[in-house]
Amino acid sequence: MKKYVIYYRQWLKKSRSRVELAVQETEAKRFVAFNSGRIAKVFVEKEDLPTRRPIERVEFAKAIEAAFSSNAVLVIPHLGRLVKNAAVMRALLNSRVEFHCMDQRTITQQTINMFATSAEEVSRKVSERSRKAMRACVARGMKLGSARPDHWKGREHLRGTKLAIAAAARKKREKVKNIYAWMMPEIKARRERGETLPEIVEWLNNQGKLTTAGKPFTQTAVWRLIDRYLGKEYLGSSRKKTTGGKVGVAGAGVG
């Protein structure tokens, strides 16, 4: 009994995506049954708006690998516009697996090389037209990309690399401050009572508290927290001692 690997495509932004996927499944199962075969594996490529180029079709690569390793026929119910995609056509050409495109019956192992070459030419022409169009826009004085007048509207704080880095640093500092907010009043009170840094470290670790890095507290970590959120006056030892009959405060030790 011949084995088949099925590769489905589901366009998530379409309202009829589930219906279209069901149609593909029906057609694929009918094709396999007609050829007295069985479905070995199924892969579904859930396609959304691409966030980067080139688009990585992970499930397509898995389907080709599965068909090759199990000596099965790769069935693609809906190839669609991927016939113009040079990367997809080259992947099919180089895979050497037997395949069947149900909506593009003219694409076979004998004709795939022609379609791959054609897809590359289409891709090249599209790229060339895009470059010419952008050069024409620039020649007319039109601003493109981030140079457009309203490109940064509502996102001015993110403009430029330095501003973006500064914004990220501020966000991180605020997050850390919120995490440590619960302990700072207690640390302040303990320093005012005269506790040393080792004593505060012991208290925090006995409570099972961890730093934002997920590690136990150390004297250095507590020293930095006090310096950042309480002030330098709380860094030195606050233990009172008697000197010549007068009550004074110890110098700037680190506890």
N, C-alpha and C positions, 0 to 999 in steps of 0.2 A: 504493500500500500504506500502510495507516494505521500510524502510529508510536505506541508505548506506552512510558511511563516507569513503572517498577515501584518501589514503596516497600515494603520489608520491615521488619518489626520483630522483633528478637531479644532475648529477656529472658535476660541472662547468668546470673542467679541460679538459673534452672531447670535441673534435671538433663537435661531433654529439650529443651533450647533448640535443639540442632542438628537434632533430628528435626522439631520444629515449624517451623524455618526451611525445611527440605527440603520439608515439606508445602506451605508457602506458595509456594515456587518451582514445585512441580508444578502447583498450581492456577492460578498466574499464567500459566505457559507454555501450559497447556491453554486458558485463556481467550483468549490472544493468537492461538493457532493456530486456534481456532474462528472468530475474527473475521478471519482471513486477514491478520493484521498482523505487525509485527516489533517486537522490543524495542529501543528506542533507547538507554536508559540504565537502570541499576539503582542504587538507593540502599538501604543497610541501616542502620537505626537500632539500634545496640547499646545497649540500655537496662540500666542498673544502678541500684542504690539511689541516689536523688537526693541530692546533697550541698548543693544550694541550691534555693530557689524564687524565681521560677517555673522550671520545667524548660525548658532550651533544647533544642529538637528541631532540631538543625542540619541533619541529613540530610533531614528533612521539608521544611524551607525550600528546600534545594537541589533536591529533587524537584519542588516546585511551580515553581521558577524554570526548571528544565530543560524541564518540560512546556509552560510558557508560551512560552519562547523557540523551541522546536522545533515548536510547534503540535501537540503530542502529547496523548494521553489519559493521565491519571494513574490508575494502577491500584493500589489498596490491598487486598492479600489479607486482611489482618487489622487492622481498625481497632479492634476490641475496645472497651475502656472509654473510649477516646479520644473516643467519641461524646458523653461527658459533659464533655469538656474544652472549655471555652469558647474558649481560645486557638486550639486546633486547628480547631474548627468555624468560627471567624471567619476564620482563614487560608484555609480552603477557600472560604468565601463570597466573600471579597474578591479571591481569585486570578483568578476568572473563567475558570479552566481547566476543560476537560471532565474529569470524574473518574468512577471506578467503584469503589465499596466492595463487595468480594465477600462479606463477611460481614454487611453492613448495606445490603441492596439497597433499602431504603426511603429511603435518603439519596441524593437526586439533586439536580441543579441547581435543580429546582423546589421541593424540600422542605428544602434546606439551611438556609434562613433560619429556618425553624421549629425545626430542631434546634439551631442556634446560640443562639437565644433561650432554648430550654429548657436548654441547657448552662450558660448564664450564670445562670439561675435556680437550677439545682442547685448551682452553685458558691457563690452567695450564701447559700443555705440551709445548706450545710455549714459555711461560715464563721460564720454566725450561731449554729448549734448548738454549735460549738466554743467561741465566746465565752461563751455561756450556761453551758456545762459548766464552764469555767474559773472563772467568777464564782461558781458554786455551790461549787466546791472551796475557793476562797479563803474563802467565807462559813463553811464548816465548819472552818476553821483549817488546811486542808491547804496545805503549802508547794509551790510549783511552780518549775520551772526550776532554776537554780543555787542556789536557796534550800533545795532538798531536802537532808536530813541527809547522805546518802552521795554526793551529786553529785560532790564533789571528791575522793572516796576514791582514794588512789593517785596523785592529780594535785595535791596540795596546793601544790606549788611553782609551779603555774601560776595559782593563784587570784588574781584581781584584776589590773587592768591594770598597776599598778606592779610587782607581783611577776613578772608575765609578761615585762615589759620587762627587769627585772633578770636573770631567768633566761636570756633570750635573749642579753643582754650577756655574762654569764658564759660561756655556751656559745661565743660568738664569740671571747672572749679566750682560752679554752682551745684552741680550734682554731688561732688565730694562734700561740700559744705552741708548740704541737706542730710547726707548719710551720717556725718559726725555731729550733727546739731544736738542730738539727744544727750551726748556725753560731755559736752563742753561746760555746761553749768556745774555738773558734778565735779569735773576736774578742777574748775575754778575754786569751788568750795573746799576741795581737798587741799589745794595749794595754800589757800588762806588759812586753813587749819594747821599747816606746817608739814604736810606729807611730802616726801621726796619723790623724785621720778621713779625710782625702783618700786616704791610702794604703790604708786598709781598704776604702773605697768602690771604689777602682781594682781591688783584689783581687777583690771580690765581682762586679763587672761583667765582669772578665776571665774569671771562672768561668761567666759566662752566667746568673747568678742574678738573679731578679726579686722584687719585693715581692709581697705578696698582692694588690695591685691590678694586677699584671702589668706594672709599670714598672721601669726600671733604678733601682738604689739611688742615693741622694743623701746628702750629709752630714747633712741634717736627718733622713732616715729612719734612718740608722745611729745618730745621736745619740739618737733616741727609743728605739731598741732597747736601747742601752746603759743609758739612764736607767731603762727599764722592767724589764729582766731582769738587769742586772749591778750597778746601783747608781750613785749619783752620784760615788763615788770614782773611777770609771773614765771620767768625762766629761772631766776636765781632762787636759792633756798630761802624760804620765808619763815624758817624756824627762828623764833625769838631767843636771844641769849643775853645774859647780863654781863656788861663790860664796865668795870669801875663803878658799880652801883647804879648804872643807867641801863635801861632796856633799849636795845637796838635791834637792827635787822642785819642778818648775815649778808656778806657780799654776794657778788654775782657768780656763785657756784652753779653747777648744773644739777644740784640735788645730790 
